[in-house]
């Protein structure tokens, strides 16, 4: 799913395949992040997502300005009706 608002393009990944499409940009963003936390990288979240997405709804929202990834928001929990 894709949406654009105020110059920010949002993409919602709801499957491991959709998530993997953002890996390269996500790795670059994580490397540039001041926090430098391993838990902010796809190396941690992708295996977690693949394992738990079978039992609970997992989604990841990616925000792009032009072609530059500027934000990643993991979401876990029930999908509202």
Number of C-alpha atoms within 10 A of each C-alpha: 9 11 10 12 7 6 9 17 18 19 19 19 20 17 17 16 11 15 22 13 11 16 15 12 17 23 16 13 18 20 15 10 12 8 9 11 10 12 10 19 19 21 13 11 16 16 12 12 22 14 12 12 16 10 7 13 15 21 21 19 17 22 21 17 14 10 10 14 20 15 14 21 12 14 14 14 9 9 10 4 3
